[in-house]
Amino acid sequence: MGFSVRAPRRGPHTLAALLTLVLAAACAQSNDAPLDPSPSVPTITITASGASPKTIEVPVGGRVRFVNNDTAMHMMGSDPHPDHTDCPDINQVGFLLPKQVRETGNFVQPRTCGFHDHERPDVQALRGTITIR
């Protein structure tokens, strides 16, 4: 006479939470930009007080590093909200978990680009501009 072992049943909420965690981890790992160790990469730091500096300049072909030193997750994107179409290179930053660091794509056209936190678009402290020269 045989027997079978069945895994305990999990409710739909447990499975959904697990799937969300797995997807968030996969997205965080797959979108991380390689970091240039040189201090020449301009950096915007996000804290509970907001983004700093609020304005930054980079040369054509340059990138900007975003560092999340807040305890909350942020989703950085290009203006305008909610389309994020002005400077798609900013959208490569995307979701930033606490303590996570990501870079924009290379800016190839001289112009000024606005950025904001997609989840908090009206919070002025999380808005700023990147000028490409």
C-alpha positions in Angstrom: 0.0 0.0 0.0 1.5 3.3 -1.0 1.0 6.8 0.3 1.5 10.2 -1.1 2.8 13.4 0.4 0.9 16.6 -0.5 2.2 20.1 -0.1 0.2 22.2 2.2 -2.4 24.3 0.4 -1.6 28.0 0.2 -4.2 30.7 -0.1 -4.3 33.0 -3.1 -3.0 35.9 -1.1 0.1 34.0 -0.1 0.8 33.0 -3.7 0.2 36.5 -4.9 2.6 38.0 -2.3 5.3 35.4 -3.2 4.9 36.1 -6.9 5.2 39.9 -6.3 8.4 39.4 -4.3 9.9 37.2 -7.0 9.0 39.6 -9.8 10.3 42.6 -7.8 13.6 40.8 -7.2 13.9 39.8 -10.8 13.2 43.3 -12.1 15.6 44.8 -9.6 18.4 42.5 -10.7 17.8 42.6 -14.4 17.6 46.4 -14.7 20.6 47.4 -12.6 23.0 49.4 -14.7 26.7 48.7 -14.4 28.2 51.3 -12.2 31.2 53.4 -13.2 33.4 53.5 -10.1 34.7 56.9 -10.9 33.3 59.9 -9.0 32.8 61.7 -12.3 29.3 60.2 -12.8 26.9 62.9 -11.6 24.8 61.5 -8.7 21.3 62.3 -7.5 20.6 61.0 -4.0 17.1 60.4 -2.8 16.3 60.6 0.9 13.2 61.1 3.0 13.7 64.9 2.3 13.7 64.5 -1.4 16.1 64.4 -4.4 19.4 66.2 -4.2 20.7 68.0 -6.1 17.5 69.2 -7.8 19.4 70.3 -10.9 22.4 68.6 -12.5 24.4 69.0 -15.7 26.0 66.2 -17.8 27.8 66.2 -21.1 26.3 64.7 -24.2 26.8 60.9 -23.9 26.9 61.1 -20.1 24.7 59.3 -17.6 23.3 60.2 -14.2 23.4 57.9 -11.2 20.4 57.7 -8.8 21.0 56.5 -5.2 18.0 55.6 -3.0 19.1 56.4 0.6 15.5 56.5 1.7 13.7 53.7 3.5 10.9 53.8 0.9 10.9 52.5 -2.7 10.9 55.2 -5.5 10.1 54.9 -9.2 12.0 57.6 -11.0 10.8 58.6 -14.5 11.0 61.3 -17.1 8.5 64.2 -17.3 5.7 64.6 -18.1 3.7 62.4 -15.7 2.3 59.8 -16.4 3.7 59.4 -19.9 7.5 59.7 -19.2 8.2 60.6 -22.8 10.5 63.7 -22.7 13.7 61.8 -21.9 13.3 58.1 -22.0 16.9 57.6 -20.8 15.8 58.6 -17.3 13.1 55.8 -17.4 15.9 53.2 -17.2 16.3 54.1 -13.6 12.7 52.9 -12.8 12.1 51.2 -9.5 14.7 51.9 -6.8 14.4 49.8 -3.7 16.0 51.3 -0.5 19.8 51.4 -0.8 19.6 50.5 -4.5 21.7 52.4 -7.1 20.9 52.7 -10.8 21.9 54.8 -13.8 20.1 56.4 -16.6 20.9 55.5 -20.2 23.4 57.7 -22.1 22.0 61.1 -22.9 22.7 61.7 -26.6 20.9 65.0 -27.3 21.5 68.4 -25.7 18.4 69.5 -23.8 16.9 69.8 -20.4 14.9 66.9 -19.0 12.6 66.9 -16.0 12.4 63.9 -13.6 10.0 62.9 -10.9 8.9 60.0 -8.7 6.1 58.3 -10.6 4.4 57.2 -7.4 4.5 60.7 -6.0 4.4 63.1 -9.0 3.2 66.1 -7.1 5.9 66.0 -4.4 8.2 68.9 -5.5 11.0 67.5 -3.3 11.2 64.5 -5.6 11.3 66.5 -8.8 14.3 68.0 -10.6 16.0 68.6 -13.9 19.0 67.2 -15.8 20.6 69.5 -18.4 22.6 67.8 -21.2 25.2 70.0 -22.8 
